[in-house]
Amino acid sequence: MSGWNLPALIDHTVLKPDATKHDVLRLCEEAKAHGFTVIFVPPGYVDEAVAAVAGTGIRVGIPIGFPLGGHSTQTKVAEAIEAVRRGAMVLDMVLNISRLKSADHDYVRTDIAEVVKSTVGIEHKVILETCYLTHQEKRTACQLVVEAGADYVKTSTGFGTAGATEEDVRLLKEVVAGRVKVKASGGIRNWKTTLAMLEAGADRIGTSASLKIIDEWNSRSSRT
């Protein structure tokens, strides 16, 4: 438990629709104070976030095609290029769920690959939104992400009908077989759940409850 550098494994996030500029700037200060290395903010606040963490090594992340994934490829590419131009270093794009469920696999693969190719050198995660997918669709989605050249598969946006589960994390970890990493996100609000996701194989955790998780982790670590 105490061997992890937990803050470095967390993408500290504020993406709720009613988040204010104050919330975004507070997130940046929390990242600096607690050692979070990646923050996620709404695209409209990328300038403020990049300026607030300048010189710290903290990377700013922006969601792409968020939260439904049904944007055209051209729109996702434009979003990605704009975010990177403004200083974002991490992009979490939502897979085109409808196209996947329509078995239009070439479209899904190309959709991801075009974003990756348009922003070379940036970390790319692909959100599967697992709550909407069958077991086989999850497996297929993982393979398409690998083939498209992204860096991570990610469970959820946090806006679907359910979030990350241990079962899904284990499945994604098995299917990608080390070719890409796994990010667990959606409904992760305490250290117990975080630990379960890490033990299931998650390489990163996405959450807006980062401070609560760190407090609980520190409390348990101090007693061991």
C-alpha positions as CSV (number, residue, x, y, z in Angstrom):
1,M,0.0,0.0,0.0
2,S,2.7,2.5,1.1
3,G,4.9,1.5,-1.9
4,W,2.7,3.4,-4.4
5,N,3.2,7.0,-5.3
6,L,-0.5,7.3,-5.5
7,P,-0.8,11.0,-6.5
8,A,1.3,10.2,-9.6
9,L,-1.2,7.5,-10.6
10,I,-4.3,9.8,-10.5
11,D,-5.7,12.0,-13.2
12,H,-7.1,14.8,-11.0
13,T,-10.3,15.9,-12.8
14,V,-13.1,18.5,-12.9
15,L,-15.4,18.0,-15.9
16,K,-18.9,18.5,-14.5
17,P,-21.0,20.9,-16.5
18,D,-21.4,23.4,-13.7
19,A,-17.7,23.6,-12.9
20,T,-16.6,27.3,-12.7
21,K,-13.3,29.0,-13.4
22,H,-12.7,29.0,-9.7
23,D,-13.1,25.2,-9.6
24,V,-10.6,24.8,-12.4
25,L,-8.0,27.1,-10.8
26,R,-8.5,25.3,-7.4
27,L,-7.9,22.0,-9.2
28,C,-4.6,23.3,-10.5
29,E,-3.6,24.4,-7.0
30,E,-4.6,21.1,-5.5
31,A,-2.4,19.3,-8.1
32,K,0.6,21.4,-7.2
33,A,0.0,20.9,-3.4
34,H,-0.6,17.1,-3.5
35,G,1.7,15.9,-6.3
36,F,-0.9,15.0,-9.0
37,T,1.0,14.9,-12.3
38,V,-2.0,15.1,-14.7
39,I,-5.2,17.3,-14.5
40,F,-8.3,17.2,-16.6
41,V,-10.3,20.3,-17.3
42,P,-13.0,21.3,-19.7
43,P,-11.7,22.4,-23.1
44,G,-12.8,26.0,-22.6
45,Y,-10.4,26.3,-19.7
46,V,-7.2,24.9,-21.2
47,D,-5.5,28.3,-21.4
48,E,-6.1,29.0,-17.7
49,A,-5.0,25.6,-16.6
50,V,-1.8,25.6,-18.7
51,A,-0.9,29.0,-17.3
52,A,-1.7,28.0,-13.7
53,V,0.6,24.9,-13.8
54,A,3.4,26.3,-16.0
55,G,6.8,25.3,-14.9
56,T,5.6,22.5,-12.5
57,G,5.7,19.5,-14.8
58,I,2.0,18.9,-14.3
59,R,0.4,18.0,-17.7
60,V,-3.0,19.4,-18.7
61,G,-5.5,16.9,-20.1
62,I,-8.5,17.7,-22.3
63,P,-11.4,15.4,-23.2
64,I,-12.1,14.9,-26.9
65,G,-15.6,14.0,-28.4
66,F,-16.9,14.2,-24.8
67,P,-19.0,12.8,-23.4
68,L,-21.0,10.8,-26.1
69,G,-18.3,10.0,-28.7
70,G,-20.6,10.6,-31.6
71,H,-18.7,13.6,-33.0
72,S,-17.4,13.3,-36.6
73,T,-13.8,12.4,-36.9
74,Q,-13.0,15.8,-38.4
75,T,-14.5,17.5,-35.3
76,K,-12.5,15.2,-32.9
77,V,-9.3,16.0,-34.8
78,A,-10.0,19.7,-34.7
79,E,-10.6,19.5,-31.0
80,A,-7.4,17.6,-30.5
81,I,-5.3,20.0,-32.5
82,E,-6.7,23.1,-30.8
83,A,-6.1,21.6,-27.4
84,V,-2.5,20.7,-28.1
85,R,-1.9,24.1,-29.7
86,R,-3.0,25.7,-26.5
87,G,-0.7,23.5,-24.4
88,A,-2.6,20.3,-23.5
89,M,-0.4,17.2,-23.3
90,V,-2.9,14.5,-22.7
91,L,-6.1,13.7,-24.7
92,D,-8.9,11.3,-23.6
93,M,-11.1,10.8,-26.6
94,V,-14.5,9.0,-26.5
95,L,-14.8,6.1,-28.8
96,N,-17.6,6.3,-31.3
97,I,-19.9,3.9,-29.4
98,S,-22.7,3.9,-32.0
99,R,-20.3,2.9,-34.8
100,L,-18.8,0.1,-32.6
101,K,-22.2,-1.3,-31.8
102,S,-23.0,-1.1,-35.6
103,A,-19.9,-3.3,-36.1
104,D,-18.4,-0.5,-38.2
105,H,-14.9,-1.4,-37.0
106,D,-12.9,0.3,-39.8
107,Y,-14.6,3.6,-38.9
108,V,-13.9,3.2,-35.2
109,R,-10.2,2.4,-35.8
110,T,-9.8,5.3,-38.3
111,D,-11.6,7.7,-36.0
112,I,-9.1,7.0,-33.2
113,A,-6.1,6.8,-35.5
114,E,-6.8,10.2,-37.1
115,V,-6.7,11.9,-33.7
116,V,-3.5,10.1,-32.8
117,K,-1.8,11.0,-36.1
118,S,-2.9,14.6,-35.8
119,T,-1.3,15.1,-32.4
120,V,2.0,13.1,-32.4
121,G,3.9,13.1,-29.2
122,I,0.8,13.5,-27.0
123,E,-0.6,10.8,-24.7
124,H,-3.9,9.4,-26.0
125,K,-6.4,7.5,-24.0
126,V,-9.6,6.1,-25.6
127,I,-12.8,5.9,-23.5
128,L,-14.8,2.8,-24.2
129,E,-17.8,3.7,-22.0
130,T,-18.0,0.0,-21.0
131,C,-21.5,0.3,-19.4
132,Y,-22.9,0.3,-23.0
133,L,-20.9,-2.5,-24.4
134,T,-21.2,-6.3,-24.5
135,H,-18.4,-8.5,-23.4
136,Q,-17.3,-9.0,-27.0
137,E,-17.7,-5.4,-27.9
138,K,-15.3,-4.5,-25.1
139,R,-12.8,-7.0,-26.4
140,T,-13.2,-5.7,-30.0
141,A,-12.8,-2.1,-28.8
142,C,-9.6,-2.9,-27.0
143,Q,-8.1,-4.4,-30.2
144,L,-9.2,-1.4,-32.3
145,V,-7.5,1.0,-29.8
146,V,-4.3,-1.0,-30.0
147,E,-4.4,-1.1,-33.8
148,A,-5.1,2.7,-34.0
149,G,-1.9,3.5,-32.0
150,A,-3.4,5.0,-28.8
151,D,-1.6,4.6,-25.4
152,Y,-4.5,3.6,-23.1
153,V,-7.9,2.1,-23.0
154,K,-10.2,3.8,-20.4
155,T,-13.4,2.4,-18.9
156,S,-15.8,5.4,-18.6
157,T,-16.6,9.0,-19.0
158,G,-18.3,9.2,-15.6
159,F,-21.5,10.4,-17.5
160,G,-22.8,7.0,-18.5
161,T,-25.2,4.6,-16.7
162,A,-22.3,3.1,-14.8
163,G,-18.6,3.6,-14.2
164,A,-15.5,1.4,-13.8
165,T,-15.8,-2.1,-12.4
166,E,-13.1,-4.5,-11.3
167,E,-14.4,-7.1,-13.9
168,D,-14.0,-4.6,-16.7
169,V,-10.5,-3.5,-15.7
170,R,-9.4,-7.2,-15.5
171,L,-10.9,-7.8,-19.0
172,L,-9.3,-4.8,-20.6
173,K,-6.0,-5.7,-19.0
174,E,-6.2,-9.2,-20.3
175,V,-7.1,-8.2,-23.9
176,V,-4.6,-5.4,-24.3
177,A,-1.9,-7.8,-22.9
178,G,0.6,-5.0,-22.2
179,R,0.4,-3.4,-25.7
180,V,-1.4,-0.4,-24.2
181,K,-2.2,0.7,-20.6
182,V,-5.5,0.7,-18.8
183,K,-7.2,3.7,-17.0
184,A,-10.1,3.1,-14.7
185,S,-12.5,6.0,-14.4
186,G,-16.1,6.6,-13.4
187,G,-17.5,6.3,-9.9
188,I,-14.1,5.9,-8.1
189,R,-14.7,8.0,-5.0
190,N,-12.7,6.3,-2.2
191,W,-9.4,4.5,-1.5
192,K,-11.1,1.1,-1.2
193,T,-12.4,1.3,-4.8
194,T,-9.1,2.8,-6.0
195,L,-7.2,-0.1,-4.5
196,A,-9.5,-2.6,-6.0
197,M,-9.0,-1.0,-9.5
198,L,-5.2,-0.9,-9.1
199,E,-5.2,-4.6,-8.0
200,A,-7.4,-5.5,-10.9
201,G,-4.7,-4.1,-13.2
202,A,-5.4,-0.4,-13.7
203,D,-2.3,1.7,-14.6
204,R,-4.1,5.0,-13.9
205,I,-7.1,6.3,-12.0
206,G,-9.4,9.1,-13.2
207,T,-11.4,10.8,-10.5
208,S,-12.8,14.0,-9.1
209,A,-12.6,12.6,-5.6
210,S,-8.8,12.7,-5.5
211,L,-8.3,14.6,-2.3
212,K,-10.6,12.2,-0.3
213,I,-8.8,9.2,-1.8
214,I,-5.4,10.6,-0.9
215,D,-6.5,11.4,2.6
216,E,-7.8,7.9,3.1
217,W,-4.7,6.4,1.6
218,N,-2.4,8.5,3.8
219,S,-4.5,7.5,6.9
220,R,-4.2,3.8,6.2
221,S,-0.5,4.1,5.2
222,S,0.3,5.8,8.5
223,R,-1.1,2.8,10.4
224,T,0.9,0.1,8.6
